[in-house]
Amino acid sequence: MEEQIQSFRVKLEAVTVWPSLYMFKFIVPAEEQDKVKEIFSSHEVKERPSRNGKYVSLTINMLANSAEQIIDKYLETYKIKGIIAL
């Protein structure tokens, strides 16, 4: 996992001028969406439920000052059961 994180960090640094607006997109089981909202509590979270209501698509825009801020948020969200980052 550390190699993937380092690769992502390098890519972010290569294409981004900080501070930068970064868009997170997740698909999460409906019963877990509040956990994502807690992680991004100071940001607007746009949600779109699936047809059957079992899953929710979440989009969050965050003003980040570094690649580390983005990576830290991803690492927090990966602890949520069933989450998929897009």
DSSP file (Angstrom, degrees, kcal/mol; ACC not computed):
  #  RESIDUE AA STRUCTURE BP1 BP2  ACC     N-H-->O    O-->H-N    N-H-->O    O-->H-N    TCO  KAPPA ALPHA  PHI   PSI    X-CA   Y-CA   Z-CA
    1    1 A M     >        0   0    0      0, 0.0     4,-2.3     0, 0.0     5,-0.2   0.000 360.0 360.0 360.0 -34.5    0.0    0.0    0.0
    2    2 A E  H  >  +     0   0    0      1,-0.2     4,-2.5     2,-0.2     5,-0.2   0.865 360.0  53.3 -61.6 -35.9    2.9    2.4    0.7
    3    3 A E  H  > S+     0   0    0      2,-0.2     4,-2.4     1,-0.2    -1,-0.2   0.907 108.8  49.0 -64.0 -41.3    4.0    2.2   -2.9
    4    4 A Q  H  > S+     0   0    0      2,-0.2     4,-2.4     1,-0.2    -2,-0.2   0.899 111.5  49.3 -64.8 -41.2    0.6    3.1   -4.1
    5    5 A I  H  X S+     0   0    0     -4,-2.3     4,-2.6     2,-0.2    -2,-0.2   0.928 112.0  48.0 -64.2 -44.8    0.4    6.1   -1.7
    6    6 A Q  H  X S+     0   0    0     -4,-2.5     4,-2.4     2,-0.2    -2,-0.2   0.903 111.5  50.3 -63.4 -40.9    3.9    7.3   -2.8
    7    7 A S  H  X S+     0   0    0     -4,-2.4     4,-2.2     2,-0.2    -1,-0.2   0.913 111.9  47.6 -62.6 -43.3    2.9    6.9   -6.5
    8    8 A F  H  X S+     0   0    0     -4,-2.4     4,-2.7     2,-0.2    -2,-0.2   0.905 110.6  52.3 -63.9 -42.3   -0.3    8.9   -5.9
    9    9 A R  H  X S+     0   0    0     -4,-2.6     4,-2.5     2,-0.2    -2,-0.2   0.922 109.5  49.0 -59.3 -46.3    1.7   11.6   -4.0
   10   10 A V  H  X S+     0   0    0     -4,-2.4     4,-1.9     1,-0.2    -1,-0.2   0.915 112.1  48.6 -61.4 -44.6    4.2   12.0   -6.9
   11   11 A K  H  X S+     0   0    0     -4,-2.2     4,-1.4     2,-0.2    -2,-0.2   0.917 111.5  49.3 -63.5 -43.7    1.3   12.3   -9.4
   12   12 A L  H  X S+     0   0    0     -4,-2.7     4,-1.1     1,-0.2     3,-0.4   0.934 112.1  47.9 -60.2 -46.1   -0.5   14.9   -7.3
   13   13 A E  H  < S+     0   0    0     -4,-2.5    -1,-0.2     1,-0.2    -2,-0.2   0.835 109.4  54.8 -64.9 -32.3    2.7   16.9   -6.9
   14   14 A A  H  < S+     0   0    0     -4,-1.9    -1,-0.2    -5,-0.2    -2,-0.2   0.803 119.6  28.6 -72.5 -29.2    3.4   16.8  -10.6
   15   15 A V  H  < S+     0   0    0     -4,-1.4     2,-0.4    -3,-0.4    -1,-0.2   0.379 107.0  80.0-114.9   3.9    0.1   18.2  -11.8
   16   16 A T     <  -     0   0    0     -4,-1.1     2,-0.5    -3,-0.2    51,-0.1  -0.922  53.2-157.5-123.8 139.4   -1.0   20.4   -8.9
   17   17 A V        -     0   0    0     -2,-0.4    49,-0.1     2,-0.1    -3,-0.0  -0.963  46.9 -95.5-106.9 123.3   -0.2   23.9   -7.8
   18   18 A W  S    S+     0   0    0     -2,-0.5    47,-0.2    47,-0.1     2,-0.1  -0.624 103.8  42.7 -91.1 146.0   -1.1   24.3   -4.1
   19   19 A P  S    S+     0   0    0      0, 0.0     2,-0.3     0, 0.0    46,-0.2   0.614  86.2 161.6 -70.4 154.8   -3.5   25.4   -2.7
   20   20 A S  E     -A   64   0A   0     44,-2.6    44,-3.2    -2,-0.1     2,-0.5  -0.994  44.1-113.6-146.1 148.0   -5.9   23.6   -5.0
   21   21 A L  E     -A   63   0A   0     -2,-0.3     2,-0.4    42,-0.2    42,-0.2  -0.724  37.0-167.9 -81.8 126.3   -9.5   22.5   -5.1
   22   22 A Y  E     -A   62   0A   0     40,-3.0    40,-2.8    -2,-0.5     2,-0.6  -0.950  11.6-144.0-120.7 136.5   -9.7   18.7   -5.1
   23   23 A M  E     -A   61   0A   0     -2,-0.4     2,-0.4    38,-0.2    38,-0.2  -0.882  11.0-164.1-104.6 120.7  -12.8   16.6   -5.8
   24   24 A F  E     -A   60   0A   0     36,-3.3    36,-2.5    -2,-0.6     2,-0.4  -0.829   5.7-170.9 -96.8 139.2  -13.3   13.4   -3.8
   25   25 A K  E     +A   59   0A   0     -2,-0.4    61,-3.0    34,-0.2     2,-0.3  -0.997   9.7 171.0-132.9 130.1  -15.9   10.9   -5.2
   26   26 A F  E     -AB  58  85A   0     32,-2.6    32,-2.9    -2,-0.4     2,-0.5  -0.959  27.2-151.3-134.8 151.6  -17.1    7.9   -3.3
   27   27 A I  E     +AB  57  84A   0     57,-2.5    57,-2.6    -2,-0.3    30,-0.2  -0.998  32.6 169.7-116.5 129.8  -19.7    5.2   -3.5
   28   28 A V  E     -A   56   0A   0     28,-2.4    28,-2.6    -2,-0.5    55,-0.1  -0.984  42.7 -93.5-141.3 146.7  -20.6    4.0    0.0
   29   29 A P  E >>  -A   55   0A   0      0, 0.0     3,-2.5     0, 0.0     4,-0.6  -0.378  44.2-117.6 -56.9 140.0  -23.4    1.8    1.5
   30   30 A A  G >4 S+     0   0    0     24,-2.8     3,-1.1     1,-0.3     4,-0.3   0.836 113.2  56.9 -52.4 -38.8  -26.2    4.1    2.5
   31   31 A E  G 34 S+     0   0    0     23,-0.3    -1,-0.3     1,-0.2     3,-0.1   0.612 108.1  48.9 -72.4  -9.5  -25.8    3.1    6.2
   32   32 A E  G X> S+     0   0    0     -3,-2.5     3,-1.2     1,-0.1     4,-1.0   0.456  80.5  96.2-104.3  -3.9  -22.2    4.2    6.2
   33   33 A Q  H <X S+     0   0    0     -3,-1.1     4,-2.1    -4,-0.6     3,-0.3   0.815  75.6  62.5 -62.5 -31.0  -22.6    7.6    4.5
   34   34 A D  H 3> S+     0   0    0     -4,-0.3     4,-1.9     1,-0.2    -1,-0.3   0.821  97.6  58.5 -64.1 -28.9  -22.6    9.5    7.8
   35   35 A K  H <> S+     0   0    0     -3,-1.2     4,-1.6     2,-0.2    -1,-0.2   0.890 107.0  46.7 -66.5 -38.8  -19.1    8.3    8.6
   36   36 A V  H  X S+     0   0    0     -4,-1.0     4,-1.9    -3,-0.3    -2,-0.2   0.920 110.1  53.4 -67.1 -42.9  -17.9   10.0    5.4
   37   37 A K  H  < S+     0   0    0     -4,-2.1     6,-0.2     1,-0.2    -2,-0.2   0.846 106.3  53.5 -61.7 -33.7  -19.8   13.2    6.2
   38   38 A E  H >< S+     0   0    0     -4,-1.9     3,-1.3     1,-0.2    -1,-0.2   0.905 106.8  51.2 -65.9 -41.1  -18.0   13.2    9.6
   39   39 A I  H 3< S+     0   0    0     -4,-1.6     3,-0.2     1,-0.3    -2,-0.2   0.865 120.6  34.9 -63.8 -35.9  -14.6   13.0    8.0
   40   40 A F  T >< S+     0   0    0     -4,-1.9     3,-2.2     1,-0.2    -1,-0.3  -0.210  78.5 140.6-109.0  40.1  -15.5   16.0    5.7
   41   41 A S  T <  S+     0   0    0     -3,-1.3    -1,-0.2     1,-0.3    -2,-0.1   0.746  70.4  49.7 -60.3 -26.8  -17.6   17.8    8.3
   42   42 A S  T 3  S+     0   0    0     -3,-0.2     2,-0.3    -4,-0.1    -1,-0.3   0.266 104.6  73.5 -96.4  13.3  -16.4   21.3    7.3
   43   43 A H  S <  S-     0   0    0     -3,-2.2     2,-0.3    -6,-0.2    19,-0.1  -0.905  88.8-101.8-126.0 153.4  -17.1   20.7    3.6
   44   44 A E        -     0   0    0     -2,-0.3    17,-0.7    17,-0.3     2,-0.6  -0.584  35.0-158.9 -73.1 129.9  -20.2   20.5    1.4
   45   45 A V  E     -C   60   0A   0     -2,-0.3     2,-0.5    15,-0.1    15,-0.2  -0.955   1.0-158.0-114.5 118.5  -21.1   16.9    0.6
   46   46 A K  E     -C   59   0A   0     13,-2.9    13,-2.5    -2,-0.6     2,-0.4  -0.822  15.4-165.2 -94.8 132.7  -23.3   16.3   -2.4
   47   47 A E  E     -C   58   0A   0     -2,-0.5    11,-0.2    11,-0.2     9,-0.0  -0.916  18.2-178.3-124.2 147.1  -25.1   13.0   -2.3
   48   48 A R  E     -C   57   0A   0      9,-2.1     9,-2.9    -2,-0.4     2,-0.1  -0.917  21.6-141.7-141.5 112.0  -27.0   11.0   -4.9
   49   49 A P  E     -C   56   0A   0      0, 0.0     7,-0.3     0, 0.0     5,-0.0  -0.356  22.1-111.6 -72.7 153.3  -28.7    7.7   -3.8
   50   50 A S    >   -     0   0    0      5,-2.9     3,-0.9     1,-0.1     0, 0.0  -0.288  38.7 -96.6 -73.0 168.6  -28.7    4.6   -6.1
   51   51 A R  T 3  S+     0   0    0      1,-0.3    -1,-0.1     2,-0.1     0, 0.0   0.893 126.5  38.9 -55.9 -43.4  -32.0    3.5   -7.6
   52   52 A N  T 3  S-     0   0    0      1,-0.0    -1,-0.3     3,-0.0    -2,-0.0   0.513 108.9-122.7 -88.8  -3.5  -32.6    1.0   -4.9
   53   53 A G  S <  S+     0   0    0     -3,-0.9   -23,-0.1     2,-0.2    -2,-0.1   0.502  81.2 115.3  79.3   3.9  -31.3    3.2   -2.1
   54   54 A K  S    S+     0   0    0    -25,-0.1   -24,-2.8   -24,-0.1   -23,-0.3   0.829  77.3  31.5 -75.2 -31.9  -28.7    0.6   -1.0
   55   55 A Y  E     -A   29   0A   0    -26,-0.3    -5,-2.9   -25,-0.1     2,-0.4  -0.838  66.6-151.1-124.9 161.2  -25.7    2.9   -2.0
   56   56 A V  E     -AC  28  49A   0    -28,-2.6   -28,-2.4    -2,-0.3     2,-0.5  -0.999  10.8-141.5-133.4 135.6  -25.0    6.6   -2.1
   57   57 A S  E     -AC  27  48A   0     -9,-2.9    -9,-2.1    -2,-0.4     2,-0.4  -0.851  23.3-165.0 -93.1 127.7  -22.6    8.5   -4.3
   58   58 A L  E     -AC  26  47A   0    -32,-2.9   -32,-2.6    -2,-0.5     2,-0.4  -0.951   9.6-170.9-119.2 134.3  -20.9   11.3   -2.5
   59   59 A T  E     +AC  25  46A   0    -13,-2.5   -13,-2.9    -2,-0.4     2,-0.4  -0.991   7.9 179.4-124.1 128.6  -19.0   14.2   -4.0
   60   60 A I  E     -AC  24  45A   0    -36,-2.5   -36,-3.3    -2,-0.4     2,-0.5  -0.995  15.6-155.5-132.6 128.6  -16.9   16.5   -1.9
   61   61 A N  E     -A   23   0A   0    -17,-0.7     2,-0.4    -2,-0.4   -17,-0.3  -0.904  19.8-178.5-101.4 130.4  -14.8   19.5   -3.0
   62   62 A M  E     -A   22   0A   0    -40,-2.8   -40,-3.0    -2,-0.5     2,-0.8  -0.994  28.8-132.7-132.9 132.6  -12.0   20.4   -0.6
   63   63 A L  E     -A   21   0A   0     -2,-0.4     2,-0.4   -42,-0.2   -42,-0.2  -0.761  35.6-167.2 -81.0 112.9   -9.4   23.2   -0.8
   64   64 A A  E     -A   20   0A   0    -44,-3.2   -44,-2.6    -2,-0.8     3,-0.1  -0.817  26.5-163.3-108.8 143.8   -6.2   21.4   -0.1
   65   65 A N  S    S+     0   0    0     -2,-0.4     2,-0.3   -46,-0.2   -47,-0.1   0.517  76.7   6.8 -98.0  -8.9   -2.8   22.9    0.7
   66   66 A S  S  > S-     0   0    0    -46,-0.1     4,-1.1     1,-0.1     3,-0.3  -0.987  73.0-105.5-163.6 164.4   -0.8   19.8    0.0
   67   67 A A  H  > S+     0   0    0     -2,-0.3     4,-2.6     1,-0.2     5,-0.2   0.836 116.0  64.4 -63.8 -32.9   -0.9   16.3   -1.3
   68   68 A E  H  > S+     0   0    0      1,-0.2     4,-2.8     2,-0.2    -1,-0.2   0.869  96.7  55.0 -61.4 -37.6   -0.6   15.0    2.3
   69   69 A Q  H  > S+     0   0    0     -3,-0.3     4,-1.7     2,-0.2    -1,-0.2   0.914 111.2  45.2 -61.4 -41.6   -4.0   16.6    3.1
   70   70 A I  H  X S+     0   0    0     -4,-1.1     4,-2.2     2,-0.2    -2,-0.2   0.934 113.7  48.3 -68.2 -46.9   -5.6   14.7    0.3
   71   71 A I  H  X S+     0   0    0     -4,-2.6     4,-2.6     1,-0.2    -2,-0.2   0.901 108.7  54.7 -61.3 -41.8   -3.9   11.4    1.1
   72   72 A D  H  X S+     0   0    0     -4,-2.8     4,-2.0     1,-0.2    -1,-0.2   0.900 107.7  49.7 -59.4 -41.4   -4.8   11.7    4.8
   73   73 A K  H  X S+     0   0    0     -4,-1.7     4,-2.3     2,-0.2    -1,-0.2   0.918 110.7  49.6 -64.5 -43.0   -8.5   12.1    3.9
   74   74 A Y  H  X S+     0   0    0     -4,-2.2     4,-2.1     1,-0.2    -2,-0.2   0.923 109.3  51.8 -61.1 -43.2   -8.3    9.0    1.7
   75   75 A L  H  < S+     0   0    0     -4,-2.6     4,-0.4     1,-0.2    -1,-0.2   0.873 109.9  49.9 -63.0 -36.8   -6.6    7.0    4.5
   76   76 A E  H >< S+     0   0    0     -4,-2.0     3,-1.1     1,-0.2    -1,-0.2   0.920 111.7  47.5 -64.8 -43.7   -9.4    8.0    6.9
   77   77 A T  H >< S+     0   0    0     -4,-2.3     3,-2.2     1,-0.2    -2,-0.2   0.812  97.5  69.7 -71.2 -28.7  -12.2    7.0    4.5
   78   78 A Y  T 3< S+     0   0    0     -4,-2.1    -1,-0.2     1,-0.3    -2,-0.2   0.664  87.8  67.7 -64.7 -13.7  -10.6    3.6    3.7
   79   79 A K  T <  S+     0   0    0     -3,-1.1     2,-0.4    -4,-0.4    -1,-0.3   0.605  79.9  98.9 -77.5 -11.7  -11.5    2.6    7.2
   80   80 A I  S X  S-     0   0    0     -3,-2.2     3,-1.5    -4,-0.2     2,-0.2  -0.643  84.4-113.1 -83.4 128.6  -15.2    2.7    6.3
   81   81 A K  T 3  S+     0   0    0     -2,-0.4    -1,-0.1     1,-0.2    -2,-0.1  -0.388  93.6   3.4 -64.3 126.6  -16.7   -0.7    5.4
   82   82 A G  T 3  S+     0   0    0      1,-0.2    -1,-0.2    -2,-0.2     2,-0.1   0.488  87.9 149.9  83.2   4.4  -17.7   -1.0    1.8
   83   83 A I    <   -     0   0    0     -3,-1.5     2,-0.4    -6,-0.2    -1,-0.2  -0.450  27.9-163.5 -75.2 143.9  -16.5    2.4    0.6
   84   84 A I  E     -B   27   0A   0    -57,-2.6   -57,-2.5    -2,-0.1     2,-0.4  -0.994   7.3-150.5-126.2 123.2  -15.3    2.7   -3.0
   85   85 A A  E      B   26   0A   0     -2,-0.4   -59,-0.2   -59,-0.2   -61,-0.0  -0.800 360.0 360.0 -93.2 133.6  -13.2    5.7   -4.0
   86   86 A L              0   0    0    -61,-3.0   -60,-0.2    -2,-0.4    -1,-0.1   0.392 360.0 360.0-104.4 360.0  -13.6    6.9   -7.6
